[in-house]
Amino acid sequence: APLSLEELQRLVEVANSRFYAGQHEAALAQVKEAVEALERSPPSARNWKLLAAGRVLQSLILKATGKKEPATEAFRRVLRVAPSHVLDANEYSPSTVAAFEAVRKELKAAKKSAVSIVSQPPGVEVFLDGAPVGTTPFSGALPPGSYSVSILGAAGSSFPRVLKVERTAASIEVDLAFEASLAPQLPLCVEGAGEEAV
């Protein structure tokens, strides 16, 4: 059975304690488990808060083990969908806050492509990589990369899909009424054929 949000919160807290106790490998394994479980969970603002904290902790552990680029990428995964996310200076060291701000500056200067997400019905919540970013019809600009997109409304949630943002505009259309009416059974192919199916 999937872990509850409270269990995932506890997993992140234990990983944090292990990190500060110098048990980096155990901490990394636990935070990775929590982040992956949160990525599979139905989206919500509460999930996002914990997911962002997990990714920041993941970055700290990776940096402590000499893995600088993966550490920077973990910060990037937060800031590319939540550019206004702030690290509390009372909880993080000045060097961590400075590294986070450097990634924010890098992403602000990066070239972005237009993104459009529409749904039937309109006016439902849009989540990118787990972060709430607005409602449909949604339009924004994102740095290149692959993003997980989920839509959440009164009828239920869409199946997650991958949005590949490249140099040209990217768009997704979601029939939430239809998708929410389906009983979630994995594996479910909602897009593509053969090895391209997602």
GROMACS elastic network, one bead per residue, 0.5 to 0.9 nm:
[ bonds ]
;  ai    aj funct       b0    kb
    2    37     6  0.76074   500
    2    41     6  0.83731   500
    3     6     6  0.80045   500
    3     7     6  0.58015   500
    3     8     6  0.63117   500
    3    34     6  0.88667   500
    3    37     6  0.75481   500
    4     7     6  0.51078   500
    4     8     6  0.62459   500
    4     9     6  0.85607   500
    5     8     6  0.50261   500
    5     9     6  0.60491   500
    5    10     6  0.86066   500
    5    38     6  0.82281   500
    5    46     6  0.83888   500
    5    47     6  0.72087   500
    5    50     6  0.85722   500
    6    10     6  0.62543   500
    6    11     6  0.86478   500
    7    10     6  0.50683   500
    7    11     6  0.62144   500
    7    12     6  0.87821   500
    8    12     6  0.63039   500
    8    13     6  0.86081   500
    8    33     6  0.87324   500
    8    34     6  0.56087   500
    8    35     6  0.85506   500
    8    37     6  0.78889   500
    8    38     6  0.77946   500
    8    50     6  0.82484   500
    9    12     6  0.52353   500
    9    13     6  0.62540   500
    9    14     6  0.87380   500
    9    34     6  0.80273   500
    9    50     6  0.68080   500
   10    14     6  0.61268   500
   10    15     6  0.85043   500
   11    14     6  0.51959   500
   11    15     6  0.61393   500
   11    16     6  0.85622   500
   11    30     6  0.63563   500
   11    31     6  0.69195   500
   11    33     6  0.83249   500
   11    34     6  0.64256   500
   12    16     6  0.60693   500
   12    17     6  0.86681   500
   12    27     6  0.85509   500
   12    30     6  0.69885   500
   12    31     6  0.55727   500
   12    34     6  0.65273   500
   12    35     6  0.86417   500
   12    50     6  0.81532   500
   12    53     6  0.81937   500
   12    54     6  0.63232   500
   12    57     6  0.82585   500
   13    16     6  0.50002   500
   13    17     6  0.62893   500
   13    18     6  0.86615   500
   13    31     6  0.88427   500
   14    17     6  0.50479   500
   14    18     6  0.61542   500
   14    19     6  0.85349   500
   14    27     6  0.75519   500
   14    30     6  0.78226   500
   14    31     6  0.86567   500
   15    18     6  0.50516   500
   15    19     6  0.60634   500
   15    20     6  0.87176   500
   15    23     6  0.87731   500
   15    24     6  0.85996   500
   15    26     6  0.72625   500
   15    28     6  0.69941   500
   15    29     6  0.81015   500
   15    30     6  0.55708   500
   15    31     6  0.57380   500
   15    57     6  0.82940   500
   16    19     6  0.50549   500
   16    20     6  0.63905   500
   16    21     6  0.86326   500
   16    27     6  0.66846   500
   16    31     6  0.81128   500
   16    54     6  0.89819   500
   16    57     6  0.69266   500
   17    20     6  0.52781   500
   17    21     6  0.61789   500
   17    22     6  0.87769   500
   17    23     6  0.86488   500
   17    27     6  0.78853   500
   18    22     6  0.62780   500
   18    23     6  0.50360   500
   18    24     6  0.67588   500
   18    25     6  0.88929   500
   18    26     6  0.69706   500
   18    27     6  0.52690   500
   18    28     6  0.89383   500
   19    22     6  0.52033   500
   19    23     6  0.54275   500
   19    24     6  0.52169   500
   19    25     6  0.84347   500
   19    26     6  0.80560   500
   19    27     6  0.53670   500
   19    28     6  0.79062   500
   19    57     6  0.85087   500
   19    60     6  0.84810   500
   19    61     6  0.66038   500
   19    64     6  0.89947   500
   20    23     6  0.74451   500
   20    24     6  0.83084   500
   21    24     6  0.81316   500
   22    25     6  0.87941   500
   22    27     6  0.86575   500
   23    26     6  0.57322   500
   23    27     6  0.61100   500
   23    28     6  0.86561   500
   24    28     6  0.59440   500
   24    29     6  0.85470   500
   24    61     6  0.61833   500
   24    62     6  0.83796   500
   24    64     6  0.77440   500
   24    65     6  0.72604   500
   25    28     6  0.51359   500
   25    29     6  0.62248   500
   25    30     6  0.87004   500
   25    61     6  0.83775   500
   25    65     6  0.86221   500
   26    29     6  0.51799   500
   26    30     6  0.62586   500
   26    31     6  0.86781   500
   27    30     6  0.52273   500
   27    31     6  0.61267   500
   27    32     6  0.84019   500
   27    58     6  0.85002   500
   27    61     6  0.74406   500
   28    31     6  0.52706   500
   28    32     6  0.58913   500
   28    33     6  0.84810   500
   28    57     6  0.85630   500
   28    58     6  0.64408   500
   28    61     6  0.63508   500
   28    62     6  0.76727   500
   29    32     6  0.51659   500
   29    33     6  0.62045   500
   29    34     6  0.87667   500
   30    33     6  0.51115   500
   30    34     6  0.63127   500
   30    35     6  0.86916   500
   31    34     6  0.50027   500
   31    35     6  0.60478   500
   31    36     6  0.85068   500
   31    54     6  0.61025   500
   31    55     6  0.80008   500
   31    57     6  0.74011   500
   31    58     6  0.63775   500
   32    35     6  0.51264   500
   32    36     6  0.60692   500
   32    37     6  0.84909   500
   32    54     6  0.79856   500
   32    55     6  0.85027   500
   32    58     6  0.72090   500
   33    36     6  0.53054   500
   33    37     6  0.61558   500
   33    38     6  0.86209   500
   34    37     6  0.51452   500
   34    38     6  0.61077   500
   34    39     6  0.85997   500
   34    51     6  0.80030   500
   34    54     6  0.72447   500
   35    38     6  0.50884   500
   35    39     6  0.61410   500
   35    40     6  0.87675   500
   35    50     6  0.84712   500
   35    51     6  0.59138   500
   35    52     6  0.87362   500
   35    54     6  0.60125   500
   35    55     6  0.69563   500
   35    58     6  0.87622   500
   36    39     6  0.50668   500
   36    40     6  0.64707   500
   36    41     6  0.87916   500
   37    40     6  0.51966   500
   37    41     6  0.62297   500
   38    42     6  0.80064   500
   38    43     6  0.83197   500
   38    47     6  0.65610   500
   38    48     6  0.81168   500
   38    50     6  0.80443   500
   38    51     6  0.62220   500
   38   130     6  0.81102   500
   39    42     6  0.81098   500
   39    43     6  0.81794   500
   39    47     6  0.87579   500
   39    51     6  0.76671   500
   39   129     6  0.74023   500
   39   130     6  0.66049   500
   39   148     6  0.87389   500
   40    43     6  0.85269   500
   40   160     6  0.88097   500
   41    44     6  0.87844   500
   41    47     6  0.78573   500
   41   130     6  0.88272   500
   42    47     6  0.81249   500
   42   130     6  0.85324   500
   42   150     6  0.83951   500
   42   152     6  0.86160   500
   42   157     6  0.75878   500
   43    46     6  0.83667   500
   43    47     6  0.63222   500
   43    48     6  0.72740   500
   43   127     6  0.67990   500
   43   130     6  0.56826   500
   43   131     6  0.77285   500
   43   132     6  0.80427   500
   43   150     6  0.71864   500
   43   151     6  0.83029   500
   43   152     6  0.75066   500
   43   157     6  0.84371   500
   44    47     6  0.51523   500
   44    48     6  0.62424   500
   44    49     6  0.87734   500
   44   127     6  0.81548   500
   44   130     6  0.73988   500
   44   131     6  0.77875   500
   44   132     6  0.72219   500
   44   152     6  0.85526   500
   45    48     6  0.50474   500
   45    49     6  0.63122   500
   45    50     6  0.88826   500
   45   130     6  0.82891   500
   45   131     6  0.70784   500
   45   132     6  0.63952   500
   46    49     6  0.52508   500
   46    50     6  0.65803   500
   46    51     6  0.86370   500
   47    50     6  0.53215   500
   47    51     6  0.59795   500
   47    52     6  0.85682   500
   47   130     6  0.73813   500
   47   131     6  0.84360   500
   48    52     6  0.59347   500
   48    53     6  0.84312   500
   48   129     6  0.86641   500
   48   130     6  0.55278   500
   48   131     6  0.53370   500
   48   132     6  0.75133   500
   49    52     6  0.53336   500
   49    53     6  0.63199   500
   49    54     6  0.86608   500
   49   131     6  0.82727   500
   50    53     6  0.50382   500
   50    54     6  0.60264   500
   50    55     6  0.86008   500
   51    55     6  0.61624   500
   51    56     6  0.86249   500
   51    78     6  0.86397   500
   51   130     6  0.75532   500
   51   131     6  0.86653   500
   52    55     6  0.51406   500
   52    56     6  0.62281   500
   52    57     6  0.86296   500
   52    75     6  0.87711   500
   52    77     6  0.85208   500
   52    78     6  0.59092   500
   52    85     6  0.88011   500
   52   130     6  0.88546   500
   52   131     6  0.84707   500
   53    56     6  0.51392   500
   53    57     6  0.61799   500
   53    58     6  0.85072   500
   54    57     6  0.50829   500
   54    58     6  0.60118   500
   54    59     6  0.85974   500
   55    59     6  0.61930   500
   55    60     6  0.87306   500
   55    74     6  0.55236   500
   55    75     6  0.68312   500
   55    77     6  0.76239   500
   55    78     6  0.70756   500
   56    59     6  0.50384   500
   56    60     6  0.64024   500
   56    61     6  0.88112   500
   56    71     6  0.85159   500
   56    74     6  0.65559   500
   56    75     6  0.60866   500
   56    78     6  0.78655   500
   56    87     6  0.89440   500
   56   100     6  0.89341   500
   57    60     6  0.50473   500
   57    61     6  0.62703   500
   57    62     6  0.85714   500
   57    74     6  0.87847   500
   58    61     6  0.52342   500
   58    62     6  0.61110   500
   58    63     6  0.85587   500
   58    71     6  0.70859   500
   58    74     6  0.67382   500
   58    75     6  0.88087   500
   59    62     6  0.51195   500
   59    63     6  0.60533   500
   59    64     6  0.85418   500
   59    67     6  0.88629   500
   59    68     6  0.84533   500
   59    70     6  0.72030   500
   59    72     6  0.66175   500
   59    73     6  0.77472   500
   59    74     6  0.53086   500
   59    75     6  0.64460   500
   60    63     6  0.51846   500
   60    64     6  0.61771   500
   60    65     6  0.87522   500
   60    71     6  0.66986   500
   60    96     6  0.77915   500
   61    64     6  0.50503   500
   61    65     6  0.63259   500
   61    66     6  0.88343   500
   61    67     6  0.86319   500
   61    71     6  0.76983   500
   62    65     6  0.51633   500
   62    66     6  0.64352   500
   62    67     6  0.50668   500
   62    68     6  0.67498   500
   62    69     6  0.86556   500
   62    70     6  0.66786   500
   62    71     6  0.50980   500
   62    72     6  0.88596   500
   62    74     6  0.89261   500
   63    66     6  0.51526   500
   63    67     6  0.52138   500
   63    68     6  0.51469   500
   63    69     6  0.83024   500
   63    70     6  0.79759   500
   63    71     6  0.53809   500
   63    72     6  0.82152   500
   64    67     6  0.74289   500
   64    68     6  0.84845   500
   64    71     6  0.89734   500
   65    68     6  0.83475   500
   66    71     6  0.88301   500
   67    70     6  0.58137   500
   67    71     6  0.61742   500
   67    72     6  0.88396   500
   68    71     6  0.50263   500
   68    72     6  0.62142   500
   68    73     6  0.86559   500
   69    72     6  0.50627   500
   69    73     6  0.61326   500
   69    74     6  0.87154   500
   70    74     6  0.62783   500
   70    75     6  0.88744   500
   71    74     6  0.52771   500
   71    75     6  0.67679   500
   71    76     6  0.88089   500
   72    75     6  0.52288   500
   72    76     6  0.62020   500
   72    77     6  0.87701   500
   72    99     6  0.80504   500
   72   100     6  0.81025   500
   72   103     6  0.72076   500
   73    77     6  0.61225   500
   73    78     6  0.88185   500
   73   103     6  0.88445   500
   74    77     6  0.51503   500
   74    78     6  0.68346   500
   75    78     6  0.53772   500
   75    79     6  0.63441   500
   75    80     6  0.86094   500
   75    99     6  0.86544   500
   75   100     6  0.63459   500
   75   103     6  0.69238   500
   75   104     6  0.85798   500
   76    79     6  0.51298   500
   76    80     6  0.57247   500
   76    81     6  0.86731   500
   76   100     6  0.84296   500
   76   103     6  0.63633   500
   76   104     6  0.76919   500
   76   107     6  0.77161   500
   77    80     6  0.57512   500
   77    81     6  0.71647   500
   77    82     6  0.87655   500
   77   129     6  0.78579   500
   78    81     6  0.60819   500
   78    82     6  0.59832   500
   78    83     6  0.76926   500
   78    85     6  0.76478   500
   78   129     6  0.83948   500
   78   131     6  0.83737   500
   79    84     6  0.73443   500
   79    85     6  0.65804   500
   79   100     6  0.85872   500
   79   103     6  0.76823   500
   79   104     6  0.63042   500
   79   107     6  0.76569   500
   80    83     6  0.59144   500
   80   104     6  0.81286   500
   80   107     6  0.67683   500
   80   108     6  0.88755   500
   80   142     6  0.70456   500
   80   143     6  0.69314   500
   81    84     6  0.89664   500
   81   127     6  0.89750   500
   81   128     6  0.64080   500
   81   129     6  0.70887   500
   81   130     6  0.86967   500
   81   131     6  0.64803   500
   81   132     6  0.85158   500
   81   133     6  0.73422   500
   81   142     6  0.77217   500
   81   147     6  0.89370   500
   82    85     6  0.54932   500
   82   131     6  0.68452   500
   82   132     6  0.84005   500
   82   133     6  0.76261   500
   83    86     6  0.85348   500
   83   104     6  0.67508   500
   83   107     6  0.82884   500
   83   108     6  0.81422   500
   84   104     6  0.86507   500
   86    89     6  0.88225   500
   86    97     6  0.85366   500
   86   100     6  0.86008   500
   86   101     6  0.86828   500
   87    90     6  0.86290   500
   87    91     6  0.76359   500
   87    92     6  0.68876   500
   87    96     6  0.86311   500
   87    97     6  0.63197   500
   87   100     6  0.78426   500
   88    91     6  0.53877   500
   88    92     6  0.62837   500
   88    97     6  0.81016   500
   89    92     6  0.52701   500
   89    93     6  0.67214   500
   89    94     6  0.69487   500
   89    97     6  0.69200   500
   90    93     6  0.77975   500
   92    95     6  0.81742   500
   92    96     6  0.61394   500
   92    97     6  0.64744   500
   93    96     6  0.52182   500
   93    97     6  0.63445   500
   93    98     6  0.85921   500
   94    97     6  0.51142   500
   94    98     6  0.60163   500
   94    99     6  0.85866   500
   95    99     6  0.61140   500
   95   100     6  0.85687   500
   96    99     6  0.51059   500
   96   100     6  0.61478   500
   96   101     6  0.85703   500
   97   100     6  0.50590   500
   97   101     6  0.61084   500
   97   102     6  0.85929   500
   98   101     6  0.50452   500
   98   102     6  0.61390   500
   98   103     6  0.87698   500
   99   102     6  0.50437   500
   99   103     6  0.64744   500
   99   104     6  0.87733   500
  100   103     6  0.52592   500
  100   104     6  0.63752   500
  100   105     6  0.88264   500
  101   105     6  0.61925   500
  101   106     6  0.85901   500
  102   105     6  0.50950   500
  102   106     6  0.62047   500
  102   107     6  0.87002   500
  103   107     6  0.61548   500
  103   108     6  0.85042   500
  104   107     6  0.52162   500
  104   108     6  0.60863   500
  104   109     6  0.87213   500
  105   108     6  0.50749   500
  105   109     6  0.63474   500
  105   110     6  0.86929   500
  106   109     6  0.53498   500
  106   110     6  0.62371   500
  107   111     6  0.82284   500
  107   143     6  0.72145   500
  108   111     6  0.82956   500
  108   143     6  0.89444   500
  109   112     6  0.89194   500
  110   143     6  0.64248   500
  110   144     6  0.87790   500
  111   142     6  0.81338   500
  111   143     6  0.60851   500
  111   144     6  0.77949   500
  111   167     6  0.85186   500
  112   141     6  0.54605   500
  112   144     6  0.65273   500
  112   165     6  0.85522   500
  112   166     6  0.84160   500
  112   167     6  0.76379   500
  113   140     6  0.81971   500
  113   141     6  0.51354   500
  113   142     6  0.55170   500
  113   143     6  0.64075   500
  113   144     6  0.70849   500
  113   165     6  0.67443   500
  113   166     6  0.67723   500
  113   167     6  0.59471   500
  113   168     6  0.59751   500
  113   169     6  0.55719   500
  113   170     6  0.75414   500
  114   139     6  0.71251   500
  114   140     6  0.57707   500
  114   142     6  0.66764   500
  114   165     6  0.83092   500
  114   167     6  0.88429   500
  114   168     6  0.72094   500
  114   170     6  0.63773   500
  114   171     6  0.83775   500
  115   138     6  0.78690   500
  115   139     6  0.54538   500
  115   140     6  0.52427   500
  115   141     6  0.56455   500
  115   142     6  0.69176   500
  115   163     6  0.89960   500
  115   165     6  0.76371   500
  115   169     6  0.57717   500
  115   171     6  0.56062   500
  115   172     6  0.83697   500
  116   136     6  0.88104   500
  116   137     6  0.73076   500
  116   138     6  0.56170   500
  116   140     6  0.67205   500
  116   141     6  0.87276   500
  116   169     6  0.78431   500
  116   170     6  0.63543   500
  116   172     6  0.64447   500
  116   173     6  0.84577   500
  117   126     6  0.80304   500
  117   135     6  0.88343   500
  117   136     6  0.63315   500
  117   137     6  0.58101   500
  117   138     6  0.50245   500
  117   139     6  0.64438   500
  117   170     6  0.86011   500
  117   171     6  0.55858   500
  117   173     6  0.59426   500
  117   174     6  0.77768   500
  118   121     6  0.86463   500
  118   122     6  0.68458   500
  118   123     6  0.89649   500
  118   135     6  0.88481   500
  118   136     6  0.52898   500
  118   138     6  0.63830   500
  118   139     6  0.86721   500
  118   171     6  0.79766   500
  118   172     6  0.64170   500
  118   174     6  0.63174   500
  118   175     6  0.87735   500
  119   122     6  0.51137   500
  119   123     6  0.78798   500
  119   124     6  0.75866   500
  119   136     6  0.61219   500
  119   137     6  0.67304   500
  119   151     6  0.81626   500
  119   172     6  0.83364   500
  119   173     6  0.55773   500
  119   175     6  0.57058   500
  119   176     6  0.64640   500
  120   123     6  0.86327   500
  120   124     6  0.87897   500
  120   136     6  0.88233   500
  120   173     6  0.80626   500
  120   174     6  0.63382   500
  120   176     6  0.57835   500
  120   177     6  0.67948   500
  120   178     6  0.89078   500
  121   124     6  0.73118   500
  121   136     6  0.85373   500
  121   153     6  0.86923   500
  121   174     6  0.87337   500
  121   175     6  0.72709   500
  121   176     6  0.67016   500
  121   177     6  0.70633   500
  122   135     6  0.78137   500
  122   136     6  0.52848   500
  122   137     6  0.62066   500
  123   135     6  0.53418   500
  123   137     6  0.67439   500
  123   153     6  0.80763   500
  124   134     6  0.82770   500
  124   135     6  0.50909   500
  124   136     6  0.55147   500
  124   137     6  0.82829   500
  124   151     6  0.66517   500
  124   152     6  0.58735   500
  124   154     6  0.79452   500
  124   176     6  0.88963   500
  125   132     6  0.70100   500
  125   133     6  0.76968   500
  125   134     6  0.58703   500
  125   136     6  0.65875   500
  125   150     6  0.83464   500
  125   151     6  0.56143   500
  125   152     6  0.50835   500
  125   153     6  0.62439   500
  126   131     6  0.82040   500
  126   132     6  0.59118   500
  126   133     6  0.58290   500
  126   134     6  0.54736   500
  126   135     6  0.53147   500
  126   136     6  0.66454   500
  126   137     6  0.89738   500
  126   138     6  0.74685   500
  126   149     6  0.72406   500
  126   150     6  0.60948   500
  126   152     6  0.66059   500
  127   130     6  0.52894   500
  127   131     6  0.50213   500
  127   133     6  0.57654   500
  127   134     6  0.75672   500
  127   135     6  0.87759   500
  127   148     6  0.79263   500
  127   149     6  0.57307   500
  127   150     6  0.51805   500
  127   151     6  0.62150   500
  127   152     6  0.79113   500
  128   131     6  0.52196   500
  128   132     6  0.66614   500
  128   133     6  0.67475   500
  128   147     6  0.61933   500
  128   148     6  0.55622   500
  128   150     6  0.67325   500
  128   151     6  0.89976   500
  129   132     6  0.86755   500
  129   147     6  0.57239   500
  129   149     6  0.64567   500
  129   150     6  0.82626   500
  130   148     6  0.74182   500
  130   149     6  0.77771   500
  130   150     6  0.77540   500
  132   135     6  0.85918   500
  133   138     6  0.83936   500
  134   137     6  0.86482   500
  134   138     6  0.64996   500
  134   139     6  0.88875   500
  135   138     6  0.56980   500
  135   151     6  0.86067   500
  136   139     6  0.81675   500
  136   151     6  0.85475   500
  139   171     6  0.89100   500
  141   169     6  0.88160   500
  142   145     6  0.83232   500
  142   165     6  0.71990   500
  143   165     6  0.71281   500
  143   166     6  0.79760   500
  144   164     6  0.75693   500
  144   167     6  0.71239   500
  145   163     6  0.82589   500
  145   164     6  0.59128   500
  145   165     6  0.52620   500
  145   166     6  0.67152   500
  146   162     6  0.63913   500
  146   163     6  0.56313   500
  146   165     6  0.61286   500
  146   166     6  0.86900   500
  147   161     6  0.81889   500
  147   162     6  0.55542   500
  147   163     6  0.50844   500
  147   164     6  0.64090   500
  147   165     6  0.77019   500
  148   160     6  0.63672   500
  148   161     6  0.56658   500
  148   163     6  0.62592   500
  148   164     6  0.89157   500
  149   158     6  0.88084   500
  149   159     6  0.84921   500
  149   160     6  0.55409   500
  149   161     6  0.52989   500
  149   162     6  0.60758   500
  149   163     6  0.65973   500
  149   172     6  0.88964   500
  150   157     6  0.70426   500
  150   158     6  0.57823   500
  150   159     6  0.65067   500
  150   161     6  0.67983   500
  151   156     6  0.84480   500
  151   157     6  0.55617   500
  151   158     6  0.52061   500
  151   159     6  0.78890   500
  151   160     6  0.79087   500
  151   174     6  0.78773   500
  151   176     6  0.74147   500
  152   155     6  0.79069   500
  152   156     6  0.58727   500
  152   158     6  0.64936   500
  152   176     6  0.80572   500
  153   156     6  0.53336   500
  153   157     6  0.61912   500
  153   158     6  0.86705   500
  153   176     6  0.77888   500
  153   180     6  0.89606   500
  154   157     6  0.82452   500
  155   176     6  0.74549   500
  155   177     6  0.64625   500
  155   180     6  0.60632   500
  155   181     6  0.78980   500
  156   176     6  0.75599   500
  156   177     6  0.80232   500
  156   179     6  0.82536   500
  156   181     6  0.79785   500
  157   160     6  0.86357   500
  157   176     6  0.68842   500
  157   177     6  0.89409   500
  157   179     6  0.73487   500
  157   180     6  0.55872   500
  158   161     6  0.85747   500
  158   174     6  0.74406   500
  158   175     6  0.80189   500
  158   176     6  0.57072   500
  158   177     6  0.86308   500
  158   178     6  0.86961   500
  158   179     6  0.54682   500
  158   180     6  0.59757   500
  159   176     6  0.88524   500
  159   179     6  0.67578   500
  159   180     6  0.81531   500
  159   184     6  0.82142   500
  159   188     6  0.89438   500
  159   190     6  0.78644   500
  160   198     6  0.89380   500
  161   190     6  0.84369   500
  161   191     6  0.83159   500
  161   198     6  0.71448   500
  162   198     6  0.80505   500
  163   170     6  0.73875   500
  163   171     6  0.77528   500
  163   172     6  0.75220   500
  164   170     6  0.71902   500
  165   168     6  0.74133   500
  165   169     6  0.73461   500
  165   170     6  0.59976   500
  166   169     6  0.74616   500
  166   170     6  0.76658   500
  167   170     6  0.89067   500
  174   177     6  0.87658   500
  174   178     6  0.88049   500
  174   179     6  0.81087   500
  175   178     6  0.55256   500
  175   179     6  0.62910   500
  175   180     6  0.85804   500
  176   179     6  0.50384   500
  176   180     6  0.57096   500
  176   181     6  0.82589   500
  177   180     6  0.54518   500
  177   181     6  0.63076   500
  178   181     6  0.52589   500
  178   182     6  0.68698   500
  179   182     6  0.54864   500
  179   183     6  0.85604   500
  179   184     6  0.89308   500
  180   183     6  0.76368   500
  180   184     6  0.85674   500
  182   185     6  0.84483   500
  184   187     6  0.88228   500
  184   188     6  0.78291   500
  185   188     6  0.62337   500
  186   189     6  0.85244   500
  187   198     6  0.88217   500
  188   198     6  0.76117   500
  189   192     6  0.74468   500
  189   193     6  0.80689   500
  189   197     6  0.58944   500
  189   198     6  0.54332   500
  190   197     6  0.72962   500
  190   198     6  0.61940   500
  191   196     6  0.80404   500
  191   197     6  0.55108   500
  191   198     6  0.55293   500
  192   195     6  0.81435   500
  192   196     6  0.53557   500
  192   198     6  0.65456   500
  193   196     6  0.53978   500
  193   198     6  0.82904   500
  194   197     6  0.56407   500
  195   198     6  0.83897   500
